[in-house]
């Protein structure tokens, strides 16, 4: 039984106190008094900050009756403090996906603590960032009466998805629970209350709602509860949008200001949602995220959707990676956004192989708008503008561009706050370069300076990608080519003019999907043999539920309030995969997280609706697996993939054994088990990953490399698969055997892939390996990278 001398470490304060717990009541009251002042105290204590301490729980000395007492003793010794102060410094205890605690320490105290027996890892607090109706139809799962039994499968197994984000707006019709069965008895979650959020805000759809803020307050000071909901209520909108994308029930007539009108629904509309609020007005912090993952696993979620990222660091130094490993061990599928750092290479986050890393792509729906120049030329862009201030189609308006030249943006060309001279822009349409400040904020700067409209021009960083926004004045976003043409027109014509028109919603856009320019790119900086991202999913101009406390533009000066909003980002693509994973978990409850990810990857497609290879919005050229991973998800095919590449927790640990980690670093991933390296993998490339990435030394002689894979038959018991190889340039690829004959379900068969270099290439080359049985096509992308001699 836990002694409640540490009550602030747990997220269920309503647990009854009996027996020895009740005897700790005086310390409970003292600790609760301390919590109320923790944020303010931390704000004034500049010598300490939050550290996450991971321990080997099995190494707790026998003199301690409970691990919480051990933690307090460690802090007391390292900080040379009294017992009460040591206890107060601990802000979280982690017990499920991760073993350890979060604590306020000085840098010297943290270094001292690291040397104590049983302490395996100390991580400083890290700030994470949010990666910010038609997608079900685009993905082929739009109808409740479709031949697929995807929607009904969820009702049979009560899948619960946990979303770590900014909270939830429970009044949204997307979270109605009409017709849903009672919450499954296995669920251990809670509905935490606070300002604007009561127990009645949870229902059979929203089965859990919790908040995690102690790390945030330790770093930034106490939350202003008058300005911000210190409760699961979402006043940002991001969390409501991602939650509805995962599990929102069908809502007819959903739209944003008339755009994208139709029925909005999530990927798994019969699944349940648990909201874990980890992001606040000043950001998201790793100790809170880790606490939320730990609690979500204990609550009983089946899937975690995490649209957050905080850069990249070694596997054992990445707290989210370590927590996701613990969740995976307990059977929880974890989907994370790849990041919005594209089109720069090596811009990925969340690259651990046990995480599904999701990039973003477009759909076949757009919101066209036109820039009509005074010389009669029409240039197409996009916009979600809907306001009373419209430009006349019968007249032209003066155009102005404040940049010094056409190629290098400067503060005025970027329309940063305070840079526009009202005397120069009043009554004119202003061209603003994309970058630095939020897109909608540029329009507000133009409006404040007296401009009547804005043309938002992409630079080379964004290429031809078009992202629509609900601007506060007439505004059209155009690609780099169109933007350059407009700027040249202004340079040539002394009194350049234009007008803007808005054309509503258009579907059937070709080509689609296209990889979004902002979607972060590979290769995987940590391990080239693990091809990332894993897949792409819809992440551009996604309609979903919105917070009633936030404007559609996200600007404080915007008085508009909407029930649905349209957003873009890998934050939007991640919950698509989380929702589809819930459907697969419902249909195949015994599948491991790796099997679910394999099904999503090996059934993904790599051709658009013009039957051409997927393209990159940044360059308009063919994209590669470093951009789209295995391809674009195909949910209906993923339901019946034929074969899967399964991976056990021990397999992942053996992968880590190839990463040159020290024994103490490997201990980060062992928790209570007595794992040790068996060296069953010859290299990282031998991990049974659905994608195949060969890393070959660049030498003057022919080089040979052999990789191994094992597939599990989840299709027809008696089936025969034949291999087809599309080899990358520069190497001969041989698969042995070329035929796999299965006689039962869940049978495993292995094969080898051998690479012999013919001519080293200066850049990575790509191909594919596909197993066919006449019904299924189990496709793995193949990448070859030549490394120069060290």
Secondary structure, DSSP 8 states (H G I E B T S, - for coil): ---GGGGGG-S-TT----GGGGGGHHHHHHHHHHHHHHHHHHHH-TT-EEEEEEE-GGG--TT-SSHHHHHHHHHHHHHT--HHHHHHHEEEEE-SSS-EEEEEE-HHHHHHHHTSTTEEEEEE--EEEE----HHHHHT---TTSSS-HHHHHHHHT-EEEEEES-B-TTSGGG--TT-----TT----B--BTTB-GGG--SSEEEEEE--HHHHHHH----TTTS--SSB-SSSHHHHHHHHHH---EEEEEETTEEEEEE--TTTTSEEEEEE-EETTEEEHHHHHHHHHHHHHHT-SEEEE-EE-----GGG-HHHHHHHHHHHTT-EEEEE--S-TTSSS------TTSEEEEEE--SEE-EEEEEETTS-EEEEE-----S----TTS-EEEEE--SSSSS--TTTTT-TT---HHHHTTSEEEEE-SSS-HHHHHHHHHHTT-SEEEEE--TTTTT-------SSSEEEE-HHHHHHHHHHHHHSTT-EEEEEE---EE--SS--EE-TTS-----SS-TTS-S--EEEE-SSEEEE--TTS-TT--TT-----SEEEE-SHHHHHHHHHHHHHHHHHH-TT--HHHHHHHHHHT-B-B-TTSSB-EETTTSSB--HHHHTT-B--HHHHTT-SEE----HHHHHHHHHTTT--HHHHGGGTTTS--------SSGGGS--SSEEEEEE--SS--EEEEEEEEEE-S-SSEEEEEEEE--TTEEEEEESSEEEE-STT-EEEEEEEEEESS--SS-EEEEEEEE-SS-EEEEEEEEEEE---
